[in-house]
Amino acid sequence: MVNRSINFFISGPFLFDKYATIILSNFIYESVGTNFMAANNSSAKKRYRSIDITRGIVVLVSVFVSALPGGGGYDYLRHAYWYGLTITDIVFPAFLTVYGIGLAIVYRKGVRWKDLLRRTFLLVLYGLLFNLIASWSFDLSTLRFTGVLQLFAITGLGVVILSYLAKGWKSMMALGLLIASIYLTVLVLSGGSCEGGVPQRDCNPSGVVDVLVFGEKHMYAQGEKGFDPEGILSMFSALSNVAFGFAVGLVLNGRKQILQRVFGISIGLISLAFIFNNFIELNKRLWTPSFAILASGLTLLLLAILFYLIDTRERKQGKLTGIPLWYLEAFGRNSFLIYFGKMLVFLLFGKIVINLFEREGSLASLLFEFLEGRVAYPHFFYSGLFIVFWSVVAVVMHANKKYVRV
């Protein structure tokens, strides 16, 4: 019997059409273009396939680790308990980094504030609705105010505001590092009174700031965890991820020395992460600066490698074809749908309880029980089922040129 405590993280495809469509209907559109380049704009610049494929890899990994019950028994496939870093930890900041790249390209000719504010409002609203479903009680007195969608909304708005201060990629990088440095100072100063002289689960600034602003009952796990991974201070730190991505987007817009600059930025960030790590170690729960900087550095290094292997070669040889690239592009072109749609599906699949063949349990637990004893490595087989499902969704939508954007 799968442990009930991990049911939240286990998913299934069968509820997608009913619920994900409700949440995402305001974002669906049909065109040859996507988030970055409008197809009907004859002056639009060439699309960089490496961006889509980088995003596709991130989203594909997110589906795999999110659907894997208990990390398959491997610690590196689960979120780190406190200090430390795992593959799962890197996924969300990587997604935010690529999100920042997209924003720089989308807003290269100016910001439509009405659309931006509408999108921000809707993402916050949908985040609150998701939290209501997650609580499974619809009790407004304990409604969690923060969350992944809210963080996505606020950081997107925040980096656009920063773009009015930063007119070039270097100044945007500087602002991202400034935010990280300020947060590092807050963590160092507040951690001095904690055990070991560093923030702990029951002694950290999130447990103070978010309680004061939102109230303990409106925090992550109603404050019982002692921190909020998407709290106010974490949002500021996550903003640095989006800012680093935005800076690279400006590099891509400039179309000069792209490969050298993206490689240089990625290596520089990775190096800085280890310097910051000497003060406060890698910690996704608090979104420490060393964690944020390293995640962006690794993501941009992947982008640089793919840019060299794909975009640089295509300039000389023409478009590269092949099923693997097309498949990853399919995930990347519908990254918003898959990344956030899977969260809702995962939640509902773990919450809905049914009675089947005289056995009662959640859809997730019953499916996992069915797989145990019938297949080798049931955890990975279970995760694979949902990779197949989301692959079908991505491939069919990509083949029909239907995408979801923000």
N, C-alpha and C positions, 0 to 999 in steps of 0.2 A: 504494500500500500504506500503510495507516495505520500511524503510528509505534507500535512496541510499547510505548513508555514511557507512552502515554496509554491503553493498553488497560484499565487498572484503572478508569478513569473512564467507560468506555463500557458501555452496558447493553443488555439485551434482555428482553422479557417472558416468554419461553417457559419459564423455569425457576422462575417465581414460585410456582406451586402446590406444587411439591415441597419447596422449601427455606424460603420465607418462612413457610409454615404451621408448620413444625417450630419455628422460632424464636419465633413469635408466638402459638402455640396457647393459651398460658396466659392470654392477654389478651383473647381473642375472647368477645363476649357479644352477646345479642340483647335489645333492648328499645327502647321509644320514646325513652328518655332516653339521655344520653351522659355524657362525662367530668364535666360540671358539674352537671346537674340530674337527679335520679332521677324517672322518669316516674310511679312509683307513690307518690311522696310528694306528697300533696295540698297540703302547705304550702310546697312548693318555689317559689322566686322565679322570676319571669319570666326566660327565657333571653335573653341579649343576642346578637342575631344578628351584630352587628358583630364580636364576638370570633371566631365561627366563620369569618366571611368574611375577616377579617384573617389568621387562621391558614391559610385556604384559599389566599389569595394567596401567602403565604410558601412553602407547600408546592408550589404549582404552579410558582413560580419555581425552587424547588430541583430539581424534576424536569427542567425545561428546561436549566438550566446544568450539572447533573450529567451529563446524557446528551449534552451538546454536545461532540463530539470537539475537543480542543485549544481550547475556547472559540470555535470557529468562526473562529479567526484573529484574534479581537478580545481585546485585553488586559483590557478591562473586564468580560469574561465569564469570566475565569479568576481564580484567587486571585492577589493581588499577590505579587510575588517576595519582597519584604521589607517596607519601609515603603511605605505607600500604601493605597488602599481601592478595592475593586471591588464590583459587584453581588453576585458570588458570595461575597465575604467576609461580607456582611451577613446572609446567609440563616440560618446556625446561631444566632448571637446573637439574631436576631429570633424564631426558633422558641423559644429559651429564655425570652425575655421574655414571650411569650404563654403559655408553659408556666407561668411564675410566676403569671400572672393566674388561670389555671385552678386552681392549687393553693390560692390564697386563697379561691376560691369553694367548692372541694371541702371544705376544712377549716374552713369558717366556723362549724361547730358542734362542732369538736373533731377531734383526730387519732386514728385507729386505728393505734396503733404496730405492732401485729402485722402488719397489712396493709402498712404503709409499709416496715417492715424486710424483709418478704418480697419486695416489689417491688424494693427497692434491691438485695437479694442476687441476684434473678433477672436484673436488668438488667446487673449486673457480670458474672455468669456468662455471659450471652448475648454480652456484649461480648468476653469472652475467647474464646468459641467462634468468634465472627466473626473475631477476630485470628488464630486457628489456621487458619481457611479462607483468610484473606488471605495468610498466609505460604506457603500451598500446599506446606508441608513437614511440618507437624504436629510440629515440633521444639520441645519444651518449653523447651530451653535458650536459645532465642532468642524465646520468646513475648513479644509486647508486652503489658504490663500495663495500659496506659492506652488510651483510645479514646473515641469519641463516645458510645456507650451508657454507658460508665463515668462520663463527665463528666455525662451526663444524670442518672444515678442519684445521684451524690454531691451535685450542686447541689440536686436535689430534696430530699434529706435535710437538706442544710445550711440551706436556707431555712426548713424547718419548725422546725428548732432555733432559728434567728434569730427566728421568730415568737413564741417564748416570751419574748424580750427586747423585741420591738417590739409594743406593743399597739395601735398605730394606724398609718395610712399614712405620716404624717410621720416617725415614728421608724424605720419600715422603710426609707424613702428615705434617712434619715441613716445607717443601718447600711450600705446599699449604697454610699453615697458614702465612708464610712469605709474600707470594704474597698478601694475603688478608690484612695483616697488612700494607704493603706498600701502597696499594690502599686506605685503611682507612686514612692513613696519608695525602695522596693527597687530599682526599675529605674534611677532616677537615681543612686543610690549605687553600684550595681554597674556601671553604664555609664561611670563616670568614667574607668576605666582602658582602655576600649575605643577603637577608632579613631573619631575624631570626638566622643568623649565620650558616646556613646550605645550601647546594646546592638547588637551585630552578630550575624550568623549563627554565627560561631565564638567569640563573646564575649558571653554572656548568662547570666542566673541559671538558666534552664531547663537549660542544658548543664552546670550544676554540681549543682543540687539533685536533678534527676531521675536523674542518673548515680549520685549517692550513695545515693539511696533504692532505685532499681530495678536499677541496674547498666546499663552502656552497651548490652549485648546485648538488654536488655528494653525499650529505648526506641524511639521512632519511628525507622524506618529503621536500627535497631540503632545509634543515636547518630551515624550518618554525617552527618546534616543539621545537627547541632549544637544542636538544640532539639526540643522536643516540643509540638506545638500543643494537645494535650490533657493536658499534664503537670500537676504539682501546683500550680504557681503560676498556670497558666492556669485551672485549676479554680476557684481563689479569685477570679480576676478574672471568670470566667463567672458565678460566684455573684452578683456584683453585677447582672448582667442579670436573673437570676431574681428577685432582691430588688426591683428596680425594677418588674418585672411584678407581683410579689406586692403591692406597695404600691398599684398601680392596681386590683388585684383587691379590696383592702380598700375603696378608694374606691367601687367598683361595689357592694360589699356594703352600704355605708352609704346608697347611693341618694340622696345629697344633693349638689347642685352637681357632678354627675358630669362634664358636658361641660366646664365651666370648669376643674375640677381636672385632668382628663386633658390638656386643651390646655396648661394651665400647666406640668404636669410635663414634657410632651414638649418644649416650648419651652425650659424651664429646663435639661433635660438636653443638648439640642443646643448651647445656649450654653456650658454647662460643658465640653462636649467640646472646644470650640475653645480654652478656657483651658488644659485639661490637655494639649492638643496642643502648646502652647508648650514643654512640658517634655520629653515623649516623644511622637513622632508616631504617627499611626494605624498599627497593625501587628497583623494578624490572627494571624500566626504566634506572637507572644508574647502575644496577647490584651491589648494595652496598654489602660490605663484610658480613654484618649481614644477608642479604637476601641469598647470595650464601651459606654461612655456614649452615643456617637453612634448606635450601632446600636439601642440601646433607645429613644433619643429619636425616631429616625425611625420605628420600629415603632409607638410609642405615638401619634405624630402621625397616622399612617395610621389607627390605631384611633379616634382622636378624630374625624377627618373622617368615617369610616364610621358612627360612633355618631351624629353629627349628621345624616347623610344617611339613615340607616336607622332606628335605634331611636327617635330623637327624633320623626321623622315618623310612625312607626308608632303612637306613643302618641296621636297626634292623628287619623290617617287610617285606622288598621287595618293589618294585615299587608301589606307590599309583596310583590307577586308578580313573577315574570319568570324566564326561563331562566338569564340570567347570574348572578343572585343564588343561585338554587337550585344551579347548577353549582359555584360557589365554596363554598357551604355543604357540598356533597358532599365536596369535598377537605378542608375544615376539620373535618368531623365524623369523618373517618377519617385525620386527619393523622399519627397515630403509625404506623399501618400503612404509609402511602405514604412518609413521610419515611425511616423506618428499613428498610422492606421494599425500597425501591429500592436502598439501599446494598448489600444482600446480592445482589440481582439484578445490579446493575452489576458487582460483583466477580466473580461466577461467569461472567457473560457474557464478561468479558475474560480469564478464566483458562482456560476449557474450550477445548481445541484439537480441531478435527475436520478430516477430509479430505473435501472435497466437490468433485466434478467435477475431480479431479486437482489441486486447490488445497488446500494445508494452511494453517490459521491459526485464530485464535480466532474464536468466533462473532461477536464484535464487528467484528474486522478484515474478515472475509469479507462481512458485511452492508454494511459501509462501502464496500468495494471494489465491490460490486455496484451501489451507488447512484452512485458516481463515474462520470461520463460519461453517466449515464442521466437524471439530474435536475439542475436548476439548484440551486445552494446545497446540496450534499449534506449538509453538517454540520447545517444547520437542518432539513433533511428527516429526517435520521436522528433528531435530537432529537424532532421532531414525532411520529414513529412511537410513541415511548414516552410522550409526552404523551397520545396517543390511547389507548394501552393502559391507563395509569393512570386516565384519564378514565372508561373503561368500568368499571374496578374500582370507582372512587369512586361513579359514578352508580348502578350496579347495587346496590351495598351500601346506599347511601343510600335508594334507592327501596324496598328491602326492610327498612330500618331495622335494619341489622346494622352494628355499629361495633366498633372496637378501642380499648381504653383502657389506661391505665397506672395 
